[in-house]
Amino acid sequence: MTSTPYTDTAPAEHSGFQAAMVDGGTEPAVAAELERRIRVIEHDEAQDESRRPMSGRELAVYVAVSVVVVVLGLLVVIL
């Protein structure tokens, strides 16, 4: 997958995320950079098919496989 680089060169307003980070002790420049990086990742992954939520069927298969693996692990430990 080739994505177009996302460059947000507009000055960012002081957001709630940045305010919370600064209130928690993070330097303002670091908070702004973290928010910028999160926006870049969100933009790049917005149309990525692998980032979509799992369907009910996929989730059921995932849970079933996990339960089977745990049961097999318990059997190995017991035996």
FIBANU-164179 format. One record per residue: residue number from 1; residue in one letter; chain; x, y, z of N, C-alpha, C in turn. Coordinates in Angstrom, 3 decimals, padded with zeros to 6 digits. Atoms other than C-alpha are relative to their C-alpha. Example, Ala and Ser with C-alpha at 12.3 -4.5 7.8 and 13.67 -1.06 7.14 Angstrom:
2
+-----+---------+--------+----------+----------+----------+----------+----------+----------+----------+----------+----------+
| num | residuo | cadena |     n.px |     n.py |     n.pz |    ca.px |    ca.py |    ca.pz |     c.px |     c.py |     c.pz |
+-----+---------+--------+----------+----------+----------+----------+----------+----------+----------+----------+----------+
|   1 |       A |      A |  000.890 | -001.190 |  000.000 |  012.300 | -004.500 |  007.800 |  000.900 |  001.200 |  000.000 |
|   2 |       S |      A | -000.820 | -001.190 | -000.060 |  013.670 | -001.060 |  007.140 | -000.770 |  001.090 |  000.730 |
+-----+---------+--------+----------+----------+----------+----------+----------+----------+----------+----------+----------+
% end
This chain:
79
+-----+---------+--------+----------+----------+----------+----------+----------+----------+----------+----------+----------+
| num | residuo | cadena |     n.px |     n.py |     n.pz |    ca.px |    ca.py |    ca.pz |     c.px |     c.py |     c.pz |
+-----+---------+--------+----------+----------+----------+----------+----------+----------+----------+----------+----------+
|   1 |       M |      A |  000.836 | -001.171 |  000.000 |  000.000 |  000.000 |  000.000 |  000.878 |  001.229 |  000.000 |
|   2 |       T |      A | -000.735 | -001.253 |  000.066 |  001.411 |  003.339 | -001.012 | -000.934 |  001.113 |  000.407 |
|   3 |       S |      A |  000.849 | -001.093 | -000.457 |  000.042 |  006.295 |  000.851 |  000.658 |  001.329 | -000.283 |
|   4 |       T |      A | -000.496 | -001.351 |  000.206 |  000.368 |  009.965 |  000.212 |  000.407 |  000.568 |  001.346 |
|   5 |       P |      A | -000.424 | -000.568 | -001.285 |  002.390 |  011.661 |  002.933 | -000.951 |  001.097 |  000.441 |
|   6 |       Y |      A |  000.906 | -000.988 | -000.578 |  000.207 |  013.736 |  005.209 |  000.831 |  001.026 |  000.738 |
|   7 |       T |      A | -000.740 | -001.064 | -000.672 |  001.695 |  017.045 |  006.183 | -000.965 |  001.102 |  000.365 |
|   8 |       D |      A |  000.872 | -001.049 | -000.505 | -000.340 |  019.368 |  008.314 |  000.893 |  001.154 |  000.438 |
|   9 |       T |      A | -000.905 | -001.106 | -000.299 |  001.574 |  022.616 |  008.200 | -000.711 |  001.171 |  000.658 |
|  10 |       A |      A |  000.739 | -001.076 | -000.649 | -001.198 |  024.767 |  009.622 |  000.293 | -000.027 |  001.494 |
|  11 |       P |      A | -000.261 | -000.020 | -001.437 | -000.535 |  025.935 |  013.161 | -001.170 | -000.620 |  000.761 |
|  12 |       A |      A |  001.035 |  000.701 | -000.750 | -002.415 |  023.680 |  015.543 | -000.500 |  000.862 |  001.147 |
|  13 |       E |      A |  000.566 | -000.693 | -001.142 | -004.792 |  025.246 |  018.002 |  000.269 | -000.838 |  001.240 |
|  14 |       H |      A | -000.223 |  000.717 | -001.249 | -004.303 |  024.328 |  021.638 | -001.242 | -000.830 |  000.276 |
|  15 |       S |      A |  001.160 |  000.879 | -000.108 | -006.617 |  021.317 |  021.792 | -000.163 | -000.523 |  001.423 |
|  16 |       G |      A |  000.245 |  000.623 | -001.293 | -008.137 |  019.461 |  024.716 |  001.038 | -001.060 |  000.312 |
|  17 |       F |      A | -001.045 |  001.016 | -000.181 | -005.615 |  016.664 |  024.150 |  001.282 |  000.652 |  000.508 |
|  18 |       Q |      A | -001.229 | -000.689 | -000.416 | -002.697 |  019.068 |  024.413 | -000.138 |  000.563 |  001.408 |
|  19 |       A |      A |  000.212 | -000.568 | -001.335 | -004.199 |  020.781 |  027.452 |  000.094 | -001.088 |  001.067 |
|  20 |       A |      A | -000.053 |  001.101 | -000.970 | -004.651 |  017.433 |  029.219 |  001.432 | -000.496 |  000.179 |
|  21 |       M |      A | -001.388 |  000.454 | -000.082 | -001.091 |  016.388 |  028.385 |  000.850 |  000.999 |  000.799 |
|  22 |       V |      A | -000.774 | -001.034 | -000.706 |  000.348 |  019.698 |  029.608 | -000.375 |  000.013 |  001.482 |
|  23 |       D |      A |  000.435 |  000.049 | -001.401 | -001.765 |  019.526 |  032.779 |  000.583 | -001.210 |  000.724 |
|  24 |       G |      A | -000.586 |  001.205 | -000.590 | -000.316 |  016.048 |  033.349 |  001.506 |  000.075 |  000.146 |
|  25 |       G |      A | -001.433 | -000.181 | -000.177 |  003.228 |  017.406 |  033.232 |  000.836 | -000.128 | -001.260 |
|  26 |       T |      A | -000.731 |  000.111 |  001.258 |  004.160 |  016.960 |  029.571 |  000.316 |  001.395 | -000.521 |
|  27 |       E |      A | -000.374 | -001.292 |  000.569 |  006.016 |  019.801 |  027.908 | -000.921 |  000.319 | -001.171 |
|  28 |       P |      A |  000.918 | -000.371 |  001.081 |  003.805 |  021.767 |  025.476 |  000.489 | -000.410 | -001.393 |
|  29 |       A |      A | -000.519 |  000.380 |  001.313 |  006.098 |  021.094 |  022.504 | -000.153 | -001.498 | -000.242 |
|  30 |       V |      A |  000.138 |  001.449 |  000.116 |  006.025 |  017.349 |  023.188 | -001.467 | -000.361 | -000.215 |
|  31 |       A |      A |  001.427 |  000.269 |  000.157 |  002.219 |  017.358 |  023.543 | -000.467 |  000.349 | -001.412 |
|  32 |       A |      A |  000.372 | -000.396 |  001.360 |  001.854 |  019.226 |  020.245 |  000.532 | -000.999 | -001.020 |
|  33 |       E |      A | -000.579 |  000.979 |  000.934 |  004.181 |  016.775 |  018.478 | -000.732 | -001.328 |  000.070 |
|  34 |       L |      A |  000.764 |  001.238 | -000.141 |  002.308 |  013.767 |  019.879 | -001.337 |  000.104 | -000.723 |
|  35 |       E |      A |  001.283 | -000.174 |  000.673 | -000.994 |  015.171 |  018.665 |  000.180 |  000.033 | -001.516 |
|  36 |       R |      A | -000.265 | -000.046 |  001.436 |  000.500 |  015.900 |  015.238 |  000.231 | -001.402 | -000.544 |
|  37 |       R |      A | -000.278 |  001.373 |  000.450 |  001.790 |  012.328 |  014.964 | -001.256 | -000.855 | -000.006 |
|  38 |       I |      A |  001.258 |  000.745 | -000.053 | -001.576 |  010.903 |  016.012 | -000.871 |  000.372 | -001.190 |
|  39 |       R |      A |  000.789 | -000.426 |  001.165 | -003.306 |  012.989 |  013.310 |  000.543 | -000.603 | -001.289 |
|  40 |       V |      A | -000.603 |  000.594 |  001.192 | -000.839 |  011.732 |  010.687 | -000.380 | -001.470 | -000.103 |
|  41 |       I |      A |  000.343 |  001.423 |  000.000 | -001.470 |  008.108 |  011.697 | -001.476 | -000.190 | -000.311 |
|  42 |       E |      A |  001.438 |  000.101 |  000.280 | -005.243 |  008.625 |  011.720 | -000.283 |  000.219 | -001.475 |
|  43 |       H |      A |  000.204 | -000.301 |  001.417 | -005.076 |  010.124 |  008.226 |  000.475 | -001.153 | -000.872 |
|  44 |       D |      A | -000.566 |  001.092 |  000.809 | -002.869 |  007.334 |  006.852 | -000.820 | -001.281 |  000.102 |
|  45 |       E |      A |  000.699 |  001.254 | -000.215 | -004.976 |  004.547 |  008.345 | -001.508 |  000.097 | -000.194 |
|  46 |       A |      A |  001.446 | -000.189 |  000.110 | -008.426 |  006.013 |  007.695 | -000.638 | -000.930 | -001.016 |
|  47 |       Q |      A |  000.567 |  000.845 |  001.049 | -008.972 |  003.992 |  004.500 |  000.628 | -001.389 | -000.045 |
|  48 |       D |      A | -000.671 |  001.298 | -000.030 | -006.848 |  000.974 |  005.456 | -001.001 | -001.082 |  000.394 |
|  49 |       E |      A |  000.988 |  001.065 | -000.222 | -009.046 | -002.111 |  005.184 |  000.337 | -000.855 |  001.224 |
|  50 |       S |      A | -000.369 |  000.830 | -001.147 | -007.064 | -003.938 |  007.879 | -000.324 |  000.675 |  001.334 |
|  51 |       R |      A |  000.307 | -000.732 | -001.235 | -008.051 | -001.259 |  010.424 | -001.492 |  000.069 |  000.290 |
|  52 |       R |      A |  001.441 | -000.034 | -000.234 | -011.796 | -001.797 |  010.110 | -000.349 | -000.903 |  001.185 |
|  53 |       P |      A |  000.402 |  000.852 | -001.117 | -013.679 | -003.328 |  013.062 | -000.289 | -001.424 | -000.461 |
|  54 |       M |      A |  000.290 |  001.402 |  000.326 | -014.078 | -007.095 |  013.160 | -001.511 | -000.191 | -000.076 |
|  55 |       S |      A |  001.422 |  000.326 |  000.091 | -017.442 | -008.456 |  012.064 | -000.338 | -000.953 |  001.145 |
|  56 |       G |      A |  000.428 |  000.924 | -001.050 | -019.499 | -010.563 |  014.454 |  000.550 | -001.396 | -000.227 |
|  57 |       R |      A | -000.513 |  001.331 |  000.335 | -018.423 | -013.717 |  012.633 |  001.499 | -000.092 |  000.286 |
|  58 |       E |      A | -001.448 | -000.010 | -000.243 | -014.724 | -012.796 |  012.740 |  000.306 |  000.004 |  001.493 |
|  59 |       L |      A | -000.204 | -000.066 | -001.444 | -014.978 | -011.959 |  016.424 | -000.313 | -001.344 |  000.655 |
|  60 |       A |      A |  000.363 |  001.316 | -000.548 | -016.720 | -015.271 |  017.187 |  001.094 | -001.023 | -000.291 |
|  61 |       V |      A | -001.080 |  000.929 |  000.348 | -014.006 | -017.224 |  015.335 |  001.236 |  000.284 |  000.849 |
|  62 |       Y |      A | -001.154 | -000.382 | -000.816 | -011.287 | -015.296 |  017.179 | -000.152 | -000.513 |  001.432 |
|  63 |       V |      A |  000.249 |  000.442 | -001.379 | -012.865 | -016.040 |  020.577 |  000.047 | -001.526 |  000.076 |
|  64 |       A |      A |  000.010 |  001.466 | -000.006 | -013.435 | -019.710 |  019.693 |  001.412 | -000.563 | -000.091 |
|  65 |       V |      A | -001.382 |  000.466 |  000.141 | -009.833 | -020.200 |  018.575 |  000.775 |  000.257 |  001.290 |
|  66 |       S |      A | -000.695 | -000.321 | -001.257 | -008.571 | -018.463 |  021.718 | -000.381 | -000.975 |  001.103 |
|  67 |       V |      A |  000.462 |  000.935 | -001.029 | -010.690 | -020.694 |  023.973 |  000.592 | -001.382 | -000.244 |
|  68 |       V |      A | -000.561 |  001.310 |  000.325 | -009.531 | -023.842 |  022.152 |  001.482 | -000.050 |  000.358 |
|  69 |       V |      A | -001.434 | -000.033 | -000.295 | -005.879 | -022.826 |  022.494 |  000.234 | -000.026 |  001.510 |
|  70 |       V |      A | -000.149 | -000.005 | -001.452 | -006.293 | -022.118 |  026.215 | -000.322 | -001.388 |  000.569 |
|  71 |       V |      A |  000.359 |  001.348 | -000.476 | -008.022 | -025.476 |  026.777 |  001.107 | -000.990 | -000.334 |
|  72 |       L |      A | -001.111 |  000.886 |  000.363 | -005.270 | -027.283 |  024.872 |  001.213 |  000.253 |  000.895 |
|  73 |       G |      A | -001.107 | -000.327 | -000.901 | -002.676 | -025.458 |  026.955 | -000.210 | -000.571 |  001.386 |
|  74 |       L |      A |  000.303 |  000.573 | -001.315 | -004.411 | -026.503 |  030.159 |  000.163 | -001.519 | -000.009 |
|  75 |       L |      A | -000.165 |  001.448 |  000.097 | -004.517 | -030.118 |  028.973 |  001.471 | -000.384 | -000.004 |
|  76 |       V |      A | -001.445 |  000.288 |  000.035 | -000.794 | -030.038 |  028.244 |  000.584 |  000.140 |  001.393 |
|  77 |       V |      A | -000.524 | -000.210 | -001.351 | -000.082 | -028.665 |  031.721 | -000.457 | -001.111 |  000.928 |
|  78 |       I |      A |  000.549 |  001.027 | -000.881 | -002.341 | -031.200 |  033.411 |  000.612 | -001.362 | -000.297 |
|  79 |       L |      A | -000.521 |  001.312 |  000.359 | -001.064 | -034.201 |  031.489 |  001.506 |  000.067 |  000.032 |
+-----+---------+--------+----------+----------+----------+----------+----------+----------+----------+----------+----------+
% end
